[in-house]
Amino acid sequence: MSATKLPAAPEPLPAEVFDSHCHLDIMVGDRKASSGDPVAQAAQAARAGVEGILDDARAVGVTRLVTIGYDLPSSRWNAETAALHADVYAGVAVHPNEAHSATPETLAEIEELARLPHVRAVGETGLDYYRDWASREDQHASFRAHIEIAKRTGKALVIHDREAHDDVLRVLADQGAPEVVVFHSFSGDAGMAERCVDAGYFMSFSGPVTYKNAGYLREAARVAPPELILVETDAPYLPPTPHRGKPNAPYLIPLTLRCLADVKGMDVAALAAAVSANGENVFGSW
Protein backbone atom coordinates (compact mmCIF):
# COMPACT_ATOMS: atom_id res chain seq x y z
CA MET A 1 0.00 0.00 0.00
CA SER A 2 1.36 3.38 -0.98
CA ALA A 3 2.00 5.70 1.93
CA THR A 4 3.06 8.61 -0.23
CA LYS A 5 0.65 8.82 -3.14
CA LEU A 6 -3.04 9.37 -2.45
CA PRO A 7 -5.69 8.79 -5.11
CA ALA A 8 -6.30 11.61 -7.56
CA ALA A 9 -9.43 13.68 -7.04
CA PRO A 10 -12.36 12.54 -9.20
CA GLU A 11 -14.47 14.80 -11.39
CA PRO A 12 -16.59 17.08 -9.17
CA LEU A 13 -20.24 16.23 -8.75
CA PRO A 14 -22.94 18.38 -10.37
CA ALA A 15 -24.75 18.64 -7.03
CA GLU A 16 -23.78 18.59 -3.36
CA VAL A 17 -23.80 15.36 -1.40
CA PHE A 18 -22.40 14.11 1.92
CA ASP A 19 -20.40 11.21 3.34
CA SER A 20 -22.60 9.32 5.78
CA HIS A 21 -19.80 7.35 7.46
CA CYS A 22 -16.07 7.94 7.89
CA HIS A 23 -13.46 7.81 10.65
CA LEU A 24 -11.73 11.16 10.90
CA ASP A 25 -9.79 10.17 14.00
CA ILE A 26 -8.05 7.34 12.14
CA MET A 27 -7.42 9.50 9.07
CA VAL A 28 -5.66 12.26 10.99
CA GLY A 29 -3.67 9.91 13.19
CA ASP A 30 -5.46 10.20 16.52
CA ARG A 31 -5.44 6.40 16.67
CA LYS A 32 -1.91 5.07 16.51
CA ALA A 33 -1.42 2.99 13.37
CA SER A 34 -0.08 -0.43 14.22
CA SER A 35 1.83 -2.79 11.97
CA GLY A 36 -1.41 -4.74 11.67
CA ASP A 37 -3.33 -1.81 10.20
CA PRO A 38 -1.59 -0.79 6.97
CA VAL A 39 -4.63 1.18 5.83
CA ALA A 40 -4.40 3.46 8.85
CA GLN A 41 -0.63 3.69 8.42
CA ALA A 42 -0.99 4.83 4.83
CA ALA A 43 -3.75 7.32 5.64
CA GLN A 44 -1.77 8.82 8.50
CA ALA A 45 1.39 9.06 6.38
CA ALA A 46 -0.47 11.66 4.31
CA ARG A 47 -0.53 13.87 7.43
CA ALA A 48 -3.98 15.22 6.69
CA GLY A 49 -5.83 17.48 9.08
CA VAL A 50 -9.58 17.77 9.52
CA GLU A 51 -9.77 21.07 7.64
CA GLY A 52 -7.71 19.66 4.77
CA ILE A 53 -9.98 16.62 4.54
CA LEU A 54 -13.02 18.89 4.48
CA ASP A 55 -11.48 21.19 1.85
CA ASP A 56 -10.63 18.27 -0.44
CA ALA A 57 -14.16 16.94 -0.10
CA ARG A 58 -15.81 20.30 -0.74
CA ALA A 59 -13.79 20.69 -3.93
CA VAL A 60 -15.66 17.75 -5.49
CA GLY A 61 -19.10 18.51 -4.04
CA VAL A 62 -18.96 16.53 -0.78
CA THR A 63 -19.87 19.30 1.62
CA ARG A 64 -20.64 17.46 4.86
CA LEU A 65 -19.74 14.26 6.64
CA VAL A 66 -20.51 12.06 9.63
CA THR A 67 -17.53 10.79 11.60
CA ILE A 68 -18.19 7.60 13.50
CA GLY A 69 -16.93 6.24 16.82
CA TYR A 70 -16.00 2.63 17.48
CA ASP A 71 -14.98 2.77 21.16
CA LEU A 72 -15.20 5.28 23.98
CA PRO A 73 -12.01 7.26 23.20
CA SER A 74 -12.89 7.57 19.50
CA SER A 75 -16.45 8.51 20.37
CA ARG A 76 -15.22 11.28 22.63
CA TRP A 77 -12.82 12.52 19.94
CA ASN A 78 -15.45 12.48 17.20
CA ALA A 79 -17.99 14.26 19.37
CA GLU A 80 -15.45 16.95 20.23
CA THR A 81 -14.45 17.34 16.59
CA ALA A 82 -18.04 17.62 15.41
CA ALA A 83 -18.58 20.41 17.92
CA LEU A 84 -15.79 22.39 16.26
CA HIS A 85 -16.92 22.02 12.63
CA ALA A 86 -20.34 23.05 11.33
CA ASP A 87 -20.15 20.58 8.43
CA VAL A 88 -19.41 17.57 10.64
CA TYR A 89 -21.72 15.41 12.72
CA ALA A 90 -20.68 12.47 14.88
CA GLY A 91 -21.81 9.00 15.80
CA VAL A 92 -20.82 7.39 19.11
CA ALA A 93 -20.75 3.74 20.12
CA VAL A 94 -18.75 0.66 20.99
CA HIS A 95 -18.06 -1.41 17.85
CA PRO A 96 -19.12 -5.08 18.04
CA ASN A 97 -15.46 -6.12 17.81
CA GLU A 98 -14.91 -4.15 21.04
CA ALA A 99 -18.11 -5.37 22.72
CA HIS A 100 -16.17 -6.88 25.62
CA SER A 101 -15.44 -3.28 26.70
CA ALA A 102 -19.12 -2.22 26.69
CA THR A 103 -19.38 -1.99 30.47
CA PRO A 104 -22.31 -0.23 32.14
CA GLU A 105 -20.03 2.75 32.84
CA THR A 106 -18.89 2.95 29.20
CA LEU A 107 -22.42 2.66 27.88
CA ALA A 108 -23.58 5.38 30.27
CA GLU A 109 -20.96 7.74 28.83
CA ILE A 110 -21.89 6.74 25.26
CA GLU A 111 -25.47 7.73 26.07
CA GLU A 112 -24.30 11.02 27.57
CA LEU A 113 -22.34 11.77 24.39
CA ALA A 114 -25.29 10.74 22.22
CA ARG A 115 -27.40 13.47 23.81
CA LEU A 116 -25.08 16.21 22.55
CA PRO A 117 -26.64 18.31 19.76
CA HIS A 118 -23.83 17.68 17.25
CA VAL A 119 -23.93 13.91 17.83
CA ARG A 120 -26.61 12.58 15.50
CA ALA A 121 -26.13 8.82 15.60
CA VAL A 122 -25.57 5.89 17.91
CA GLY A 123 -23.11 3.71 16.05
CA GLU A 124 -21.41 1.91 14.79
CA THR A 125 -22.89 -1.00 16.67
CA GLY A 126 -24.23 -4.38 15.62
CA LEU A 127 -22.83 -7.86 15.06
CA ASP A 128 -19.64 -9.11 13.43
CA TYR A 129 -19.39 -12.87 12.88
CA TYR A 130 -16.37 -12.52 10.59
CA ARG A 131 -14.04 -11.73 13.49
CA ASP A 132 -14.08 -13.33 16.93
CA TRP A 133 -12.52 -10.45 18.84
CA ALA A 134 -15.59 -10.35 21.08
CA SER A 135 -17.89 -13.21 21.98
CA ARG A 136 -21.30 -13.38 20.38
CA GLU A 137 -22.84 -13.11 23.81
CA ASP A 138 -21.04 -9.82 24.45
CA GLN A 139 -21.89 -8.55 20.96
CA HIS A 140 -25.60 -9.25 21.38
CA ALA A 141 -25.70 -7.61 24.80
CA SER A 142 -23.88 -4.53 23.53
CA PHE A 143 -26.05 -4.30 20.40
CA ARG A 144 -29.26 -4.45 22.42
CA ALA A 145 -27.95 -1.80 24.81
CA HIS A 146 -27.10 0.52 21.91
CA ILE A 147 -30.57 0.02 20.41
CA GLU A 148 -32.06 1.24 23.66
CA ILE A 149 -29.69 4.21 23.78
CA ALA A 150 -30.76 5.19 20.27
CA LYS A 151 -34.41 4.99 21.26
CA ARG A 152 -33.94 6.98 24.46
CA THR A 153 -31.93 9.72 22.76
CA GLY A 154 -33.92 9.82 19.51
CA LYS A 155 -30.78 9.41 17.41
CA ALA A 156 -30.27 7.24 14.32
CA LEU A 157 -28.89 3.74 14.88
CA VAL A 158 -25.89 3.00 12.62
CA ILE A 159 -25.33 -0.73 12.23
CA HIS A 160 -22.18 -2.70 11.51
CA ASP A 161 -23.38 -6.02 10.07
CA ARG A 162 -20.71 -8.46 8.91
CA GLU A 163 -21.83 -12.00 8.07
CA ALA A 164 -24.65 -11.66 10.60
CA HIS A 165 -27.63 -10.48 8.51
CA ASP A 166 -30.28 -12.79 9.94
CA ASP A 167 -29.31 -12.21 13.56
CA VAL A 168 -29.07 -8.43 13.14
CA LEU A 169 -32.58 -8.31 11.71
CA ARG A 170 -33.86 -10.68 14.38
CA VAL A 171 -32.41 -8.58 17.22
CA LEU A 172 -33.92 -5.42 15.73
CA ALA A 173 -37.32 -7.11 15.51
CA ASP A 174 -37.11 -8.64 19.00
CA GLN A 175 -35.77 -5.53 20.72
CA GLY A 176 -37.87 -3.07 18.75
CA ALA A 177 -35.95 -0.94 16.27
CA PRO A 178 -35.44 2.79 16.75
CA GLU A 179 -37.26 5.13 14.40
CA VAL A 180 -34.23 5.47 12.11
CA VAL A 181 -31.90 2.57 11.28
CA VAL A 182 -28.93 2.69 8.88
CA PHE A 183 -27.04 -0.35 7.63
CA HIS A 184 -23.53 1.03 7.23
CA SER A 185 -21.48 -0.26 4.29
CA PHE A 186 -24.40 -2.42 3.26
CA SER A 187 -23.11 -5.92 2.56
CA GLY A 188 -26.25 -7.92 1.84
CA ASP A 189 -27.73 -9.23 -1.37
CA ALA A 190 -30.99 -8.29 -3.08
CA GLY A 191 -32.96 -10.48 -0.67
CA MET A 192 -31.47 -8.68 2.31
CA ALA A 193 -32.19 -5.34 0.65
CA GLU A 194 -35.84 -6.32 0.21
CA ARG A 195 -36.09 -7.10 3.93
CA CYS A 196 -34.58 -3.70 4.75
CA VAL A 197 -37.01 -1.97 2.38
CA ASP A 198 -39.94 -3.71 4.07
CA ALA A 199 -38.70 -2.50 7.46
CA GLY A 200 -37.90 1.02 6.24
CA TYR A 201 -34.19 0.73 7.02
CA PHE A 202 -31.67 2.92 5.21
CA MET A 203 -28.88 1.24 3.25
CA SER A 204 -25.56 3.07 3.01
CA PHE A 205 -23.39 1.90 0.11
CA SER A 206 -19.60 2.22 0.13
CA GLY A 207 -16.65 1.51 -2.17
CA PRO A 208 -17.24 -2.25 -2.54
CA VAL A 209 -20.35 -1.62 -4.65
CA THR A 210 -17.90 -0.54 -7.39
CA TYR A 211 -15.83 -3.75 -7.22
CA LYS A 212 -15.95 -6.11 -10.18
CA ASN A 213 -16.70 -9.15 -8.01
CA ALA A 214 -19.52 -7.44 -6.05
CA GLY A 215 -22.41 -7.90 -8.45
CA TYR A 216 -24.61 -8.92 -5.52
CA LEU A 217 -24.18 -5.43 -4.04
CA ARG A 218 -25.23 -3.80 -7.28
CA GLU A 219 -28.28 -6.06 -7.37
CA ALA A 220 -29.07 -4.94 -3.83
CA ALA A 221 -28.69 -1.31 -4.91
CA ARG A 222 -31.16 -1.90 -7.72
CA VAL A 223 -33.68 -3.10 -5.14
CA ALA A 224 -33.10 -0.18 -2.77
CA PRO A 225 -35.41 2.77 -3.52
CA PRO A 226 -33.71 6.18 -3.79
CA GLU A 227 -35.43 7.35 -0.62
CA LEU A 228 -33.58 4.70 1.43
CA ILE A 229 -30.09 5.09 -0.05
CA LEU A 230 -27.07 6.73 1.56
CA VAL A 231 -23.48 6.85 0.30
CA GLU A 232 -20.35 6.57 2.42
CA THR A 233 -16.62 6.00 2.33
CA ASP A 234 -15.87 4.27 5.65
CA ALA A 235 -12.61 6.18 5.16
CA PRO A 236 -9.80 5.42 5.42
CA TYR A 237 -11.09 1.95 4.52
CA LEU A 238 -12.91 0.48 1.49
CA PRO A 239 -11.80 2.82 -1.33
CA PRO A 240 -13.80 2.57 -4.55
CA THR A 241 -12.46 1.29 -7.85
CA PRO A 242 -9.87 2.08 -9.24
CA HIS A 243 -8.18 2.87 -5.92
CA ARG A 244 -8.26 -0.42 -4.03
CA GLY A 245 -5.14 -0.71 -1.91
CA LYS A 246 -4.93 3.02 -1.21
CA PRO A 247 -6.36 5.05 1.66
CA ASN A 248 -9.92 6.22 1.22
CA ALA A 249 -11.22 9.72 2.01
CA PRO A 250 -14.52 11.63 1.68
CA TYR A 251 -13.38 13.27 -1.57
CA LEU A 252 -13.75 9.88 -3.30
CA ILE A 253 -17.52 9.74 -2.70
CA PRO A 254 -18.21 10.82 -6.34
CA LEU A 255 -16.88 7.49 -7.65
CA THR A 256 -19.31 5.49 -5.54
CA LEU A 257 -22.21 7.84 -6.19
CA ARG A 258 -21.69 7.69 -9.96
CA CYS A 259 -21.59 3.90 -9.84
CA LEU A 260 -24.87 3.83 -7.92
CA ALA A 261 -26.48 6.29 -10.33
CA ASP A 262 -25.49 4.04 -13.22
CA VAL A 263 -26.85 0.96 -11.44
CA LYS A 264 -30.11 2.76 -10.67
CA GLY A 265 -30.41 4.34 -14.12
CA MET A 266 -30.59 7.75 -12.47
CA ASP A 267 -29.12 11.13 -13.25
CA VAL A 268 -26.16 11.76 -10.93
CA ALA A 269 -27.56 15.08 -9.72
CA ALA A 270 -30.93 13.47 -9.00
CA LEU A 271 -29.35 10.72 -6.91
CA ALA A 272 -27.19 13.27 -5.08
CA ALA A 273 -30.33 15.25 -4.25
CA ALA A 274 -32.06 12.10 -2.98
CA VAL A 275 -29.07 11.13 -0.84
CA SER A 276 -28.85 14.64 0.60
CA ALA A 277 -32.55 14.61 1.46
CA ASN A 278 -32.13 11.22 3.09
CA GLY A 279 -29.26 12.62 5.14
CA GLU A 280 -31.59 15.26 6.53
CA ASN A 281 -34.15 12.56 7.38
CA VAL A 282 -31.55 10.39 9.09
CA PHE A 283 -29.26 12.87 10.83
CA GLY A 284 -31.37 16.02 10.96
CA SER A 285 -30.84 19.40 9.41
CA TRP A 286 -27.31 20.75 9.09
FIFINU-955301 format. One record per residue (C-alpha): x, y, z. Coordinates in Angstrom, 3 decimals. Example, Ala and Ser with C-alpha at 12.3 -4.5 7.8 and 13.67 -1.06 7.14 Angstrom:
BEGIN
- u, v, w
- 12.300, -4.500, 7.800 .
- 13.670, -1.060, 7.140 .
# end
This chain:
BEGIN
- u, v, w
- 0.000, 0.000, 0.000 .
- 1.361, 3.380, -0.978 .
- 2.000, 5.696, 1.931 .
- 3.064, 8.610, -0.226 .
- 0.645, 8.818, -3.145 .
- -3.035, 9.374, -2.447 .
- -5.692, 8.787, -5.109 .
- -6.301, 11.612, -7.555 .
- -9.430, 13.676, -7.041 .
- -12.359, 12.542, -9.202 .
- -14.466, 14.805, -11.388 .
- -16.589, 17.078, -9.170 .
- -20.237, 16.225, -8.754 .
- -22.936, 18.384, -10.368 .
- -24.746, 18.640, -7.025 .
- -23.783, 18.594, -3.361 .
- -23.804, 15.362, -1.395 .
- -22.399, 14.111, 1.919 .
- -20.400, 11.205, 3.337 .
- -22.596, 9.316, 5.785 .
- -19.801, 7.346, 7.456 .
- -16.070, 7.940, 7.892 .
- -13.462, 7.806, 10.655 .
- -11.732, 11.164, 10.899 .
- -9.794, 10.172, 13.999 .
- -8.053, 7.345, 12.138 .
- -7.418, 9.504, 9.068 .
- -5.663, 12.259, 10.991 .
- -3.668, 9.912, 13.187 .
- -5.458, 10.196, 16.516 .
- -5.443, 6.401, 16.671 .
- -1.909, 5.070, 16.512 .
- -1.423, 2.987, 13.375 .
- -0.076, -0.432, 14.221 .
- 1.830, -2.795, 11.966 .
- -1.415, -4.736, 11.674 .
- -3.330, -1.810, 10.203 .
- -1.586, -0.788, 6.969 .
- -4.629, 1.181, 5.830 .
- -4.396, 3.458, 8.853 .
- -0.628, 3.690, 8.424 .
- -0.988, 4.833, 4.832 .
- -3.745, 7.316, 5.644 .
- -1.768, 8.820, 8.498 .
- 1.389, 9.062, 6.385 .
- -0.474, 11.662, 4.313 .
- -0.529, 13.875, 7.432 .
- -3.982, 15.224, 6.685 .
- -5.830, 17.485, 9.084 .
- -9.582, 17.765, 9.520 .
- -9.766, 21.066, 7.637 .
- -7.712, 19.663, 4.774 .
- -9.980, 16.622, 4.538 .
- -13.020, 18.889, 4.484 .
- -11.479, 21.189, 1.852 .
- -10.628, 18.267, -0.438 .
- -14.158, 16.939, -0.100 .
- -15.809, 20.304, -0.736 .
- -13.791, 20.692, -3.932 .
- -15.663, 17.746, -5.490 .
- -19.101, 18.515, -4.038 .
- -18.960, 16.532, -0.783 .
- -19.867, 19.297, 1.620 .
- -20.644, 17.461, 4.857 .
- -19.738, 14.258, 6.638 .
- -20.514, 12.061, 9.627 .
- -17.527, 10.786, 11.601 .
- -18.188, 7.596, 13.499 .
- -16.929, 6.243, 16.815 .
- -16.001, 2.628, 17.480 .
- -14.979, 2.772, 21.157 .
- -15.200, 5.276, 23.981 .
- -12.005, 7.256, 23.198 .
- -12.887, 7.567, 19.499 .
- -16.454, 8.512, 20.365 .
- -15.219, 11.282, 22.633 .
- -12.824, 12.518, 19.938 .
- -15.446, 12.484, 17.197 .
- -17.994, 14.257, 19.372 .
- -15.450, 16.952, 20.233 .
- -14.446, 17.341, 16.586 .
- -18.041, 17.620, 15.406 .
- -18.579, 20.411, 17.925 .
- -15.787, 22.388, 16.257 .
- -16.924, 22.019, 12.625 .
- -20.337, 23.053, 11.331 .
- -20.155, 20.582, 8.426 .
- -19.410, 17.570, 10.637 .
- -21.722, 15.405, 12.721 .
- -20.683, 12.473, 14.883 .
- -21.811, 8.996, 15.800 .
- -20.825, 7.394, 19.113 .
- -20.747, 3.740, 20.116 .
- -18.751, 0.662, 20.986 .
- -18.056, -1.407, 17.853 .
- -19.116, -5.077, 18.038 .
- -15.461, -6.121, 17.811 .
- -14.913, -4.151, 21.039 .
- -18.113, -5.365, 22.718 .
- -16.173, -6.877, 25.620 .
- -15.441, -3.284, 26.695 .
- -19.115, -2.221, 26.694 .
- -19.379, -1.987, 30.474 .
- -22.306, -0.229, 32.141 .
- -20.031, 2.748, 32.836 .
- -18.892, 2.945, 29.200 .
- -22.421, 2.661, 27.876 .
- -23.576, 5.384, 30.268 .
- -20.958, 7.743, 28.831 .
- -21.888, 6.743, 25.265 .
- -25.467, 7.733, 26.073 .
- -24.300, 11.021, 27.569 .
- -22.340, 11.770, 24.393 .
- -25.291, 10.737, 22.222 .
- -27.398, 13.466, 23.813 .
- -25.084, 16.215, 22.547 .
- -26.644, 18.310, 19.756 .
- -23.830, 17.684, 17.251 .
- -23.932, 13.908, 17.825 .
- -26.613, 12.581, 15.502 .
- -26.128, 8.815, 15.599 .
- -25.569, 5.886, 17.906 .
- -23.107, 3.711, 16.052 .
- -21.409, 1.906, 14.789 .
- -22.890, -1.003, 16.674 .
- -24.227, -4.377, 15.618 .
- -22.833, -7.856, 15.063 .
- -19.642, -9.111, 13.430 .
- -19.393, -12.868, 12.875 .
- -16.368, -12.519, 10.592 .
- -14.036, -11.733, 13.495 .
- -14.079, -13.328, 16.932 .
- -12.521, -10.448, 18.842 .
- -15.591, -10.347, 21.082 .
- -17.886, -13.211, 21.982 .
- -21.300, -13.376, 20.375 .
- -22.836, -13.110, 23.812 .
- -21.038, -9.817, 24.451 .
- -21.894, -8.550, 20.962 .
- -25.599, -9.253, 21.380 .
- -25.704, -7.610, 24.803 .
- -23.883, -4.525, 23.529 .
- -26.052, -4.300, 20.401 .
- -29.257, -4.452, 22.422 .
- -27.948, -1.800, 24.815 .
- -27.104, 0.517, 21.907 .
- -30.567, 0.017, 20.411 .
- -32.065, 1.239, 23.659 .
- -29.691, 4.209, 23.783 .
- -30.757, 5.189, 20.267 .
- -34.413, 4.988, 21.263 .
- -33.942, 6.984, 24.463 .
- -31.928, 9.720, 22.756 .
- -33.920, 9.817, 19.510 .
- -30.775, 9.405, 17.406 .
- -30.274, 7.245, 14.324 .
- -28.886, 3.743, 14.885 .
- -25.895, 2.997, 12.621 .
- -25.330, -0.729, 12.233 .
- -22.179, -2.702, 11.507 .
- -23.379, -6.021, 10.065 .
- -20.715, -8.462, 8.912 .
- -21.829, -11.996, 8.069 .
- -24.653, -11.656, 10.602 .
- -27.629, -10.483, 8.514 .
- -30.278, -12.793, 9.944 .
- -29.305, -12.213, 13.562 .
- -29.067, -8.434, 13.137 .
- -32.578, -8.310, 11.707 .
- -33.857, -10.675, 14.379 .
- -32.408, -8.584, 17.219 .
- -33.916, -5.420, 15.732 .
- -37.316, -7.111, 15.514 .
- -37.113, -8.639, 18.997 .
- -35.769, -5.525, 20.718 .
- -37.871, -3.071, 18.748 .
- -35.950, -0.938, 16.274 .
- -35.436, 2.794, 16.748 .
- -37.264, 5.129, 14.397 .
- -34.226, 5.470, 12.111 .
- -31.900, 2.571, 11.281 .
- -28.926, 2.687, 8.884 .
- -27.038, -0.353, 7.629 .
- -23.526, 1.034, 7.234 .
- -21.476, -0.259, 4.289 .
- -24.396, -2.416, 3.261 .
- -23.111, -5.919, 2.564 .
- -26.246, -7.923, 1.844 .
- -27.727, -9.234, -1.374 .
- -30.993, -8.293, -3.078 .
- -32.962, -10.477, -0.668 .
- -31.474, -8.682, 2.313 .
- -32.192, -5.339, 0.653 .
- -35.836, -6.320, 0.208 .
- -36.087, -7.098, 3.925 .
- -34.583, -3.705, 4.751 .
- -37.006, -1.975, 2.379 .
- -39.941, -3.712, 4.066 .
- -38.699, -2.500, 7.457 .
- -37.902, 1.024, 6.238 .
- -34.190, 0.729, 7.024 .
- -31.671, 2.915, 5.211 .
- -28.878, 1.237, 3.247 .
- -25.560, 3.070, 3.010 .
- -23.391, 1.904, 0.106 .
- -19.599, 2.218, 0.133 .
- -16.654, 1.511, -2.167 .
- -17.236, -2.254, -2.542 .
- -20.349, -1.622, -4.653 .
- -17.902, -0.545, -7.389 .
- -15.832, -3.754, -7.222 .
- -15.954, -6.114, -10.179 .
- -16.702, -9.152, -8.008 .
- -19.520, -7.437, -6.051 .
- -22.415, -7.899, -8.449 .
- -24.608, -8.919, -5.519 .
- -24.179, -5.428, -4.037 .
- -25.230, -3.797, -7.285 .
- -28.278, -6.063, -7.367 .
- -29.068, -4.936, -3.826 .
- -28.693, -1.306, -4.906 .
- -31.164, -1.898, -7.717 .
- -33.681, -3.102, -5.139 .
- -33.103, -0.178, -2.771 .
- -35.407, 2.773, -3.521 .
- -33.708, 6.183, -3.794 .
- -35.433, 7.353, -0.621 .
- -33.585, 4.697, 1.428 .
- -30.087, 5.085, -0.049 .
- -27.073, 6.726, 1.556 .
- -23.478, 6.851, 0.300 .
- -20.348, 6.570, 2.419 .
- -16.618, 6.002, 2.332 .
- -15.870, 4.273, 5.652 .
- -12.610, 6.178, 5.160 .
- -9.795, 5.416, 5.416 .
- -11.092, 1.950, 4.524 .
- -12.913, 0.479, 1.487 .
- -11.803, 2.818, -1.326 .
- -13.796, 2.571, -4.555 .
- -12.456, 1.291, -7.851 .
- -9.871, 2.077, -9.235 .
- -8.179, 2.872, -5.923 .
- -8.259, -0.422, -4.029 .
- -5.139, -0.712, -1.914 .
- -4.930, 3.017, -1.208 .
- -6.357, 5.049, 1.660 .
- -9.918, 6.220, 1.219 .
- -11.222, 9.722, 2.011 .
- -14.516, 11.631, 1.682 .
- -13.385, 13.272, -1.574 .
- -13.755, 9.880, -3.305 .
- -17.524, 9.740, -2.705 .
- -18.212, 10.823, -6.342 .
- -16.882, 7.491, -7.649 .
- -19.306, 5.486, -5.542 .
- -22.211, 7.842, -6.194 .
- -21.695, 7.694, -9.961 .
- -21.590, 3.895, -9.840 .
- -24.867, 3.827, -7.920 .
- -26.476, 6.287, -10.327 .
- -25.493, 4.040, -13.219 .
- -26.846, 0.959, -11.444 .
- -30.110, 2.765, -10.674 .
- -30.410, 4.340, -14.122 .
- -30.590, 7.749, -12.473 .
- -29.124, 11.130, -13.245 .
- -26.165, 11.758, -10.933 .
- -27.557, 15.076, -9.725 .
- -30.929, 13.467, -8.997 .
- -29.347, 10.717, -6.912 .
- -27.188, 13.272, -5.080 .
- -30.327, 15.248, -4.247 .
- -32.059, 12.104, -2.984 .
- -29.067, 11.127, -0.837 .
- -28.850, 14.644, 0.601 .
- -32.550, 14.606, 1.462 .
- -32.128, 11.215, 3.086 .
- -29.259, 12.617, 5.140 .
- -31.590, 15.256, 6.533 .
- -34.150, 12.562, 7.379 .
- -31.553, 10.388, 9.094 .
- -29.256, 12.870, 10.826 .
- -31.366, 16.017, 10.959 .
- -30.837, 19.398, 9.411 .
- -27.312, 20.754, 9.086 .
# end
